[in-house]
Amino acid sequence: MVRLFGREYSRGELLRRLGTISQVTFARPFEFTEGRERGVRAVEVKTGGGLSFLVLIDRGLDIGMAEYKGVPLAYVSPTLYAHPSYFEPERLGWLRGAFLGLLTTCGLTYAGAPTVDMGEELGLHGRYSYCPAEGFSVEHEWDGDECYVVVRGAAREVSFFGPNVVLRREVRARLGGRSIEVRDVVANEGYERQPLMVLYHFNFGFPVVDEGARVVLTSRLYVPRDEEAMVGAERFDELHAPVRGYREKVYFHDMAADEEGYAYAGIVNEALGLGVYVKFRRDQLNRLIQWKMLGEQFYVVGLEPANCLVLGRAREREWGTLQFIGPGESREFELEVGVLEGPEELEEFRRMVREVAGVDRPKMLGSVEEFVAATRA
């Protein structure tokens, strides 16, 4: 059943009341026309349940702005949605077009810090988010009495004499709902084995991120990335007002999963009465990176399910944790991001997380090497 405006409707009951389904929900493609965004195609989606967001066709079907009942959920950087032609692959050039938004996908054959791996120079976070999608479609699809807005397409990391890896994505949002499902299939369509590094960079901003809000997640072990993150590491889950000159803190988490295999991470803001959550399968994405960047203007918290850490491909190879995808092989990744509303839902999420984690607080380890050894699959 579709739940809208405090009532439930069957498909027939709802359609009798509408001239078009776009009266209550829509997904409208458009194109940006000015500045560095010029030429970027996107789809504006509204679920009819208060949730709206942008799917950026020319940025790998990643998700830009998102809001719930007019309240922003995602952080959007000052770069805005730069056209992929502005991509600078060297070292930290990725940042010049890093819109962040609700979801920026990092990968596919490398992600994380710039490095040199097997003689190949690799920049920050990979090429994927700068790859335009091909064969995209926008549909309203009924499944019994449930209706979904579905955006589909594929983006490819490819080069002559190099990898040919494609990610086929489906972004789904239920009519009347307040969550987004992302379903990806990554396939190696070349004839050589390729490294596979995938990181889902979910980025939350003001007002969900604000003084007094807390990170809540099914972590059982964690480690600060470096000396900067070690300072105040016992307060990894606490958020505060923006600080001038703040330097980012990054934590690596080993996540517990529920009986169905799902791990959870979220932000709870009691004063606002809202929260956000990310849900993902731990057998597909065995790492969770927490990015805590509480500076002026750059005020954002990232919750990032991944199959790797963010210290670069060479380190993953050195540890023996680098994943590969063979010729003709494919991998699936399923994630959900959504909204928590009201004190009861916020408390229920906290309770569920404690139950799944099995601990009140995760244990902090002393070094990244210790963490890798303790969590080796």
C-alpha positions in Angstrom: 0.0 0.0 0.0 1.1 3.6 -0.7 1.0 5.8 2.4 0.4 9.4 1.7 -1.0 12.3 3.8 -1.7 10.1 6.7 -3.7 7.4 4.8 -3.0 4.2 2.9 -4.1 3.7 -0.7 -4.1 0.7 -3.0 -2.9 1.4 -6.6 -6.4 1.6 -7.8 -7.6 3.8 -5.0 -4.8 6.3 -5.6 -4.9 6.4 -9.4 -8.6 7.2 -9.3 -7.8 10.4 -7.5 -5.0 11.6 -9.8 -4.7 13.1 -13.3 -1.1 11.7 -13.4 1.2 10.1 -10.9 3.4 13.2 -11.2 0.7 15.0 -9.2 2.1 13.4 -6.0 5.6 12.3 -7.0 7.9 13.0 -10.0 11.4 12.5 -11.5 12.2 15.2 -13.9 15.4 15.3 -16.0 17.0 18.7 -16.6 20.4 20.2 -17.5 22.4 22.9 -15.7 23.1 25.9 -17.8 25.6 28.2 -16.0 29.2 28.2 -14.8 31.2 25.0 -14.1 27.9 23.1 -13.9 27.0 23.9 -17.4 26.0 20.7 -19.4 25.6 18.5 -16.4 22.4 16.5 -16.7 20.5 15.6 -13.5 17.1 14.2 -12.4 15.1 15.9 -9.6 13.2 13.3 -7.6 10.3 14.0 -5.2 8.8 11.0 -3.4 5.6 12.6 -2.1 6.7 11.8 1.4 8.7 14.9 2.0 12.0 13.6 0.6 13.5 15.2 -2.5 17.0 14.8 -4.1 19.1 15.1 -7.2 20.6 12.2 -9.2 23.5 13.5 -11.2 23.6 11.7 -14.5 26.9 13.1 -15.6 28.6 12.4 -12.3 28.1 8.6 -12.2 24.5 8.8 -11.0 25.7 10.0 -7.7 23.3 12.0 -5.5 23.7 15.7 -4.9 21.4 17.8 -2.7 18.8 16.0 -0.6 16.2 17.4 1.8 13.3 16.3 3.9 10.3 18.5 4.4 12.5 21.5 3.4 15.3 20.5 5.8 18.7 19.9 4.0 20.3 16.6 4.7 23.4 16.6 2.6 26.5 18.8 2.6 27.1 20.5 -0.8 30.6 21.9 -1.3 31.5 25.2 -2.8 32.6 23.5 -6.0 28.9 22.7 -6.8 28.2 20.0 -9.5 31.2 20.7 -11.7 31.1 19.2 -15.2 33.3 16.0 -15.5 35.5 17.7 -18.0 37.0 19.6 -15.1 38.4 16.4 -13.6 42.0 16.7 -12.5 43.3 13.1 -11.8 46.7 14.0 -10.4 47.2 13.9 -6.6 44.5 16.0 -4.9 43.0 17.5 -8.0 39.8 15.4 -7.4 38.9 18.0 -4.8 38.4 20.7 -7.3 35.1 19.2 -8.4 34.2 17.4 -5.2 30.5 18.4 -4.8 30.2 15.6 -2.1 26.3 15.8 -1.8 24.4 13.0 -0.3 26.5 10.4 -2.1 29.8 10.5 -4.0 31.1 7.1 -5.2 34.8 6.6 -5.1 36.6 4.0 -7.2 36.4 1.8 -9.1 40.0 0.5 -9.5 41.4 2.8 -6.9 40.2 5.0 -4.0 41.6 6.7 -1.0 44.8 8.7 -0.7 47.1 9.5 -3.6 49.8 6.9 -4.0 52.1 5.1 -6.4 51.1 1.4 -6.9 53.2 -0.9 -9.0 54.7 2.1 -10.7 51.3 3.7 -11.5 50.6 7.2 -10.1 47.1 7.3 -8.6 45.3 10.4 -7.4 42.7 10.9 -4.7 39.5 8.7 -4.7 39.5 7.4 -8.3 37.7 8.4 -11.5 34.2 7.0 -11.0 32.4 10.2 -9.8 33.6 12.0 -12.9 32.3 9.4 -15.3 29.1 10.3 -17.2 26.3 7.7 -17.2 25.1 6.1 -20.4 21.8 4.5 -21.2 20.0 6.2 -18.4 16.3 5.9 -17.8 13.7 7.4 -15.4 10.6 5.4 -14.6 7.6 5.1 -12.3 7.3 1.3 -11.5 4.5 -0.4 -9.7 5.1 -3.6 -7.6 1.6 -4.6 -6.5 0.3 -1.7 -4.5 3.7 -0.1 -4.1 5.1 2.5 -6.5 8.8 3.4 -7.0 10.6 6.2 -8.8 13.6 4.4 -10.4 16.6 6.0 -12.1 18.9 3.6 -13.9 22.2 3.9 -15.9 25.7 2.8 -16.2 29.1 4.5 -15.9 32.4 3.0 -17.0 36.0 3.3 -16.0 37.9 2.4 -19.1 41.1 3.1 -21.0 42.9 1.7 -24.0 45.4 -1.0 -22.8 43.7 -0.6 -19.4 40.7 -1.5 -17.3 37.2 -1.8 -18.7 35.0 -1.9 -15.5 31.4 -0.8 -15.6 29.0 0.0 -12.7 25.3 -0.4 -13.5 23.3 1.6 -11.0 19.7 1.6 -9.9 18.5 4.4 -7.6 15.0 3.7 -6.1 12.7 5.7 -3.9 9.3 4.5 -2.8 6.2 6.7 -3.4 5.4 8.3 0.0 8.8 7.1 1.4 11.8 8.8 3.0 14.6 6.5 2.0 16.7 5.9 -1.1 18.0 2.5 -2.2 21.1 2.3 -4.3 21.7 -1.0 -6.1 25.0 -1.4 -8.0 26.4 -4.2 -10.1 30.1 -3.8 -10.9 31.4 -5.9 -13.8 34.8 -6.4 -15.3 34.2 -6.4 -19.1 37.8 -6.6 -19.9 40.1 -9.6 -20.2 42.5 -8.9 -17.3 42.0 -9.1 -13.6 41.6 -5.6 -12.1 41.8 -4.1 -8.6 38.4 -3.3 -7.1 38.2 -0.5 -4.6 34.7 1.0 -3.9 33.8 3.5 -1.3 30.3 5.1 -0.8 31.0 8.6 0.5 27.7 9.6 2.2 28.0 13.2 3.3 25.7 14.9 5.9 25.6 18.5 6.7 23.9 21.3 8.6 21.4 21.3 10.3 21.5 17.5 10.9 25.2 18.0 11.6 25.3 20.5 14.4 26.3 21.0 18.0 24.9 18.2 20.2 24.3 15.7 17.4 25.9 12.3 17.7 27.2 9.6 15.4 25.5 6.2 16.1 26.7 3.0 14.5 27.1 -0.7 14.9 30.9 -0.4 15.4 32.7 -3.0 17.6 36.3 -1.9 16.9 37.7 1.3 15.7 41.0 3.1 15.1 42.1 6.7 14.5 43.7 7.0 11.1 46.6 9.2 12.3 47.9 11.4 15.1 45.3 14.2 14.3 42.4 11.7 14.8 44.0 10.3 17.9 43.4 13.6 19.7 40.0 13.3 21.3 39.5 9.9 19.7 37.3 8.7 22.6 34.8 11.4 21.5 34.7 10.1 17.9 30.9 10.1 18.0 30.4 13.7 19.4 29.7 16.6 17.1 30.2 20.3 17.9 29.9 23.8 16.4 32.3 24.8 13.6 35.9 25.5 14.6 38.3 27.8 12.7 41.3 25.9 11.5 39.8 22.5 12.2 41.7 19.6 10.7 39.8 16.5 9.6 39.6 13.4 11.8 39.1 10.0 10.2 38.2 6.8 12.0 38.1 3.2 10.6 35.4 1.0 12.0 34.8 -2.7 12.0 31.0 -3.1 11.9 28.7 -5.7 13.4 25.7 -6.8 11.3 22.2 -8.0 12.2 20.8 -11.4 11.5 20.1 -10.4 7.9 23.7 -9.2 7.3 23.1 -5.5 7.5 25.3 -2.9 9.3 24.1 0.5 10.3 25.5 4.0 10.7 23.7 7.2 11.4 23.6 10.7 12.9 21.0 11.5 15.6 20.1 15.2 16.3 17.7 15.2 19.2 17.3 19.0 19.2 16.2 19.0 15.6 14.1 15.9 16.0 15.7 14.3 13.0 18.3 11.8 12.1 19.8 10.1 9.1 21.0 6.5 8.6 23.0 4.4 6.1 22.3 0.7 5.9 24.5 -1.7 4.0 25.5 -5.4 3.7 28.7 -6.1 5.6 29.5 -9.2 3.4 29.7 -6.7 0.4 31.4 -3.8 2.2 33.5 -4.8 5.1 34.8 -1.4 6.1 33.2 1.8 7.5 35.2 5.0 7.3 34.0 7.9 9.4 35.1 11.4 8.2 34.7 14.1 10.8 35.3 17.6 9.3 33.9 20.2 11.6 35.6 23.4 10.2 34.1 26.7 9.2 32.4 26.3 5.8 33.7 22.8 5.5 31.3 21.4 8.1 30.4 17.8 7.2 30.4 14.3 8.5 31.0 11.4 6.1 29.7 7.9 6.8 31.4 5.7 4.2 30.8 2.0 3.6 33.7 0.5 1.6 35.6 -2.6 0.7 38.9 -0.9 1.6 40.4 1.8 3.8 41.5 5.2 2.5 45.3 5.0 2.7 45.7 4.2 -0.9 45.9 1.1 -3.2 49.6 0.5 -2.5 48.9 0.0 1.3 46.0 -2.4 0.6 48.3 -4.4 -1.7 51.0 -4.4 1.0 48.5 -5.6 3.7 47.2 -8.3 1.4 43.7 -6.8 1.6 43.4 -5.5 -1.9 40.3 -6.9 -3.6 40.3 -7.9 -7.3 37.6 -8.5 -9.9 38.3 -11.1 -12.6 37.4 -11.0 -16.3 33.6 -11.5 -16.7 33.1 -11.3 -12.9 30.6 -9.1 -11.3 29.9 -7.8 -7.7 26.8 -6.5 -6.2 26.4 -3.7 -3.6 23.2 -2.8 -1.9 22.8 0.3 0.3 20.0 2.4 1.8 20.0 5.9 3.1 17.1 7.4 4.9 15.5 9.8 7.4 14.6 9.2 11.1 11.9 11.5 12.4 10.8 12.2 16.0 12.0 11.1 19.4 10.6 7.6 19.2 12.3 6.7 15.9 15.6 8.3 17.1 15.5 6.2 20.3 14.5 3.0 18.5 17.5 3.5 16.1 19.9 3.9 19.1 18.4 0.8 20.7 18.7 -1.3 17.6 22.3 -0.2 17.1 23.3 -1.2 20.6 21.6 -4.5 20.2 23.3 -5.3 16.9 26.7 -4.1 18.1 26.5 -6.0 21.3 28.5 -3.3 23.1 27.7 0.1 24.5 31.0 1.5 23.1 33.4 0.1 20.5 36.9 -0.8 21.5 39.6 1.5 20.3 42.8 -0.1 18.9 46.2 1.6 18.9 47.3 1.5 15.3 46.0 0.9 11.8 48.2 -2.1 11.4 46.6 -3.7 14.6 43.2 -2.9 13.2 43.9 -4.5 9.8 45.3 -7.6 11.5 42.3 -7.9 13.9 39.7 -7.5 11.1 41.3 -9.5 8.3 38.6 -11.5 6.5 
